[in-house]
Amino acid sequence: MPDSNDAAETPRTIDRRVTPDGHEVALVRRGDAFEIVWDGCFLMASDCRRSERALAELGLAPLAQRDDVTVLVGGLGMGHTLRAALDQPGVARVDVVEISQAIVDWNREHFRALHGDALADPRVHLHVADLARFVERARPDERVRDGWLALLLDVDNGPSWTSRPANASLYDDDGLARLERALRPGGVLAVWSAQRELPLLGRLHARLVQVAELAVPVEVGGRDSLDYVYRGRRPPVPRAVAGRLPQA
């Protein structure tokens, strides 16, 4: 007779869907934990201690003295980065871009207890879209017409471990230029990665200021490991240029 604890830990697929661009995403229940599987590969688990919260905490730290912080979160996941962003002081608005409607649905139905029903916060504006296309579109809302003050990127496990091939373009020179343009001058770009990404660090140094590689201790599969947050700021408008801008 199988042990009841073993039965409780047996993985069970709760939902499985195909994205509009042909990727399969599945939600798996293992005991009290949830797992998201993308194209048959493990993507994330609710009981795996990772650094999604650190992405928001470290990414927004340079803006801690402001009370008008607007944030763009790329990738909803299980809502940990969103929850942490909402918990930071001075955050007035968070736009979340998630390409998978399934992940949005699972956050509302299954993950609410993980993030305190963060999607119900009135500061949150949810967009089911591809991030690269989203940042290219005109920003119709007056609050973010000139860009966000922070962009937190967590759509992959880093540029060398993307969830979909199209995401590789987010991390090349052109992609980083698009992300930079989505920020206001002085705004912060923070990128989460499951491993060191020295080429990305070099590209960030080439176009941003105050660039940092921040290692975050984590536990993965019962073993100590490191995740990384790469952070930099869009250069401020030069004083000579700022003096020529029209006054509001």
N, C-alpha and C positions, 0 to 999 in steps of 0.2 A: 504494500500500500504506500503510495507516495506521501512524503512529508507535506503537511499543510503549508508550511512556510515555503517549500520549494514550489508548490502550486501557485502560491501568491506571487512569487517572483517570476513565473513564466511569462515571457513577453506576449502581449496580445495586441494585435492591430485594431485600433478603434476606428480609424478613418484613413482612406487612401484616395488621393485625387491626382489629376494631371493638370499641370499649369497650361496657360494658353500657348506657351512656347515649347510644350512637349516634355517638361520635366515632371517626374513622379515625386510627390511628397506624401509622406505617411506619418500618422500619429500612432505611437506605440505606448501601451501602458504596461509597466513592470512594477507590480506591487503598488506602492503609493507614488511612484515616480513616472514621469512622462518622458518620452524620447521623440524627437523629430528626425525622420530619416529622409534624405533627399537623394533621389536616384539610387536607392539601395544602400547608400552610405550614411553612417551615423553623422548627424549634424550637431545635435545638442541634447542634453538631458537635464531635467529639473533638479536632480540630486548630485550633479557634477559641479564641484566648486570651481567656477571660472570667474573671469574678471570683467563681466559686462557692466557691473556697477562701477568698477574702477574707471572704465572708459568715460562715464559721465562725470564722476568726481574729479578725475585728473583733467579732463577736457575743459570743464567749466571753472576750475580753480583760478585761472588768470582773470576771470570776470567776477570774482567774488564780491567786489565792492559796488557792483551795479545793481539796480533794481528794475531793469528793463530788458533782461536777457531773453532773446529769441533764439530757439534751438531747432535745428533740423536733425532728426535722427534717421539715418539710413539703415533700415532693417529692424523689424519689430521683435523677431525671435520669440522668446517667452516673456518679454516685457520687462526684463530686469534693467536694461539701460534706460528705458523710458521712465520706470519708477524712480531710478536714481536721479535722472535729470529733473523730474518734478520735485524731488526732495531737496534740491540745491537752492540756496538763498538767491533771491532776485530773479528767478525764472518766471517770465510773464506769459510765454507762449512756447509750445512745442509742436512742431509739425513732424509727423511720423510717416515715412514712405516705406511701404511693404509691397513687394510684387505679388505675393501669394495671398489670394482671398482665403484659402484654407487656413493659413497661419493666423490671419485676422479672426476668423470664426473660432478657432481653437482658443485664442486668447480670451474671447468673450465667454466661451462655454466651459473651458477646462482650466485655464490658467489664471482666472481672476484672483484666486486665493494666493497665488505666487507673487502678484504685483499690486495687491490692494485695489483691484479694479481700476487700474491706471487709465484705461481708455475712456472711463466715464468722467475724468477730470475735465472741467470746462476749458482749461488751458490747452487741451490736446486737440489737434486737427489731424485727422487720419486721411491718408491718400494711398489708395491701392494703385500702384504705378511702378514702373521701372525708374530707378533713381537717376540714371544718366539722362533719360528723357525728361524727367521732372525738373531737374535743375536747369535744363535748357529752355524751358517754357518761361514766358513772362510771368511775373509774380503779381497777381491781380490784387492781393490784399495789401492795403496801405501799410499795415504793421510791418510787412517784410518786403516792401517794394524795393528797397535798397539793399536787400540781403539780410541774412541771419547773422547773429553775433557768434554762433557756434554751430559747427557741423560735426556730428558724431557718426562715424562710419563703421557699421558692423554688419555687412551683408555677406561676408565671407570669413574664412579662417586666416585671411591675409592674402596678399597678391599672388603668392605661390601656391595657394590652396583655395581656389575659388569654387563657389557652389554652382556656378554656371559659366561657361566659357565667355559669354558676353561681358561679364563683370571685369575681365582682365583690363578692359579699356578704362576703368575707373582709376587705375593706378599708374598708367603711363603719363608722359608729359602732358599730352592733350587732356587726358582725364583729370589730372590734378589741376590744370588750368581752369577747367569747367567748375570744379569744386571750389577753387579759390574765388572765382567770379561770383559764386553764390553767397559769399561772405561779405559783410561790410568791412571797410578798412579797419584793421586791428582785430578782426574776428578770428576765432580759433578753429582750426581743423584738427580733429583727433581721430586716429585710425586704430582699430583693434586688430590684433594678430595673434595667432596661436604659436608663432615662432618668430625668431629674429628675421628682419627683412632689411638688410643693409642697402640693397639697391633703392628701395623705397626711401630710406633715410637720406640717401644722397640726393634723390630727386626733390625731396622736401627742402633740404638745405639750399638747393639751387633757386627756389622761388619763394620761400617763406622765411620769417624771422623767428627768433626764440625757439628754434627747433630742438626737441628733446626726444630721446628714446627712453621710455620708462618701463622697467621690468616689474611685473606683478607676480608674487609667489602664489601658486595655486596648487590644488590637488586633483590629479586626473587619474582615474582608475586606481585609486588608493596610493598613488605615488606622487611625491613632490615634483613640481614642474614650474615653468615660468611662462606666463603670457606677456604680451608687450602692447603698450600704447605708444603710438607715435603722434607727437603733438607739435604744431607750429602755428604761427599767426600770419594772417595776411598783412603785408606792410601797410602802415598808416599812410594816409595821403600826405605827401611832402608839404611842408609848411608853405612854401612858395606857391604850390598849386592850390592848397586850401584857401589861400588868401584871394584867389581869383574866382572861386566858386561863388555862385549866387547865394545870397543869404536867405534862409527860410523865413 
